[in-house]
Amino acid sequence: MHETFFEMLEHTRLVDRVLFWTALLLPVFTAGMVYLLRNENVVKRNRHRWVLGVLAGPALLVLWKIYNAIEDHYGLDSVKALLLNVAVFAAAALIITGVRILLRALLTTPPPPPAITGSIPSQRFTTSRMRALYPEAAAVPSASPVPPVPVAPAETSEPGLAPISPPPAPLSPPLP
């Protein structure tokens, strides 16, 4: 009979079995989720993370085997074993980070260009009355490919407002 829970874990090698099955089933489960959710934004935007999820199970098993080999060779009370394990896990963290950056660069699609490239004043002052009140805003070309329609000036204006003038000529020739 085992004296402690840890002796029972060591004797039955339960942790090794759990990690082995995790290394086998986690990639299958993750790939299945990616297949089921392939049209969702969560998969499209985060492909690199899903690939890392597939690789996580086997990587965990490999790190566990390396850790056990070091501890079996040097013993649990060894400072050298501790420092070797720290170095192994630090190297694993750097490798995983490098793989993540590489996968993100390869698998992530760039965001689409903005729909409107004009400046804010050209978007705010769209009516001919506002263009007349603020001619500096009317000088900014609009983001729309359609040229502005000239407006005939009005003979009178409301009291307190400047007379309405026609908008300036477009900076570029109209599109065919």
Residue, then its C-alpha position, 0 to 999 in steps of 0.5 A: m500500500h502507498e503511504t502518500f498520494f504522491e507515491m501512488l502517482e509515481h507508482t501508477r505513472l498516472v501523470d504520464r498517462v494523463l499527459f500522454w492522452t492529453a497530447l493525443l486528444l488535445p490536437v484532435f479536439t482543437a482541429g475539430m473545433v477549428y473545422l466546426l467553426r471555420n467560417e466564424n471570425v474567432v477562427k479567421r482572426n486567430r488562426h495562429r493561436w489555434v495552431l499553437g493550441v494544436l501544438a500545446g498538448p505534444a509540447l507539454l508531454v515533451l516538456w514533462k519528459i525532459y523535466n522527469a529525465i533531468e530530475d531522475h538523473y540529478g535528483l529532486d534536491s539538486v540545485k543543478a537540476l533546478l537550474l537546468n529545468v529553468a533553462v529548459f522552460a525558458a528556452a521553451a518559452l522563447i521558442i513558443t514566442g518565436v513560433r507564435i510571432l512567425l505563425r501570426a505573420l504567416l497566417t493573419t490576413p492584414p486588415p482591409p484598408p479604410a473605406i473612407t480616406g478623406s479628411i474629417p472636414s470633407q466628411r462633415f461639411t457636405t452641403s453647399r451651405m456649409r461649404a460656403l460658410y467654411p471654404e477651407a473645408a471645401a478645399v479638401p477633396s472628398a473621398s467620394p469618386v463622384p464630383p460635387v454638383p455645382v449649385a447656383p448662388a442664391e440672391t438673398s441669404e438669411p440675416g446674419l449669414a454670409p451670402i452663399s457662393p458656389p462651391p469651388a471647382p473640383l481639384s481633379p477632372p470628373l471620372p468618366 
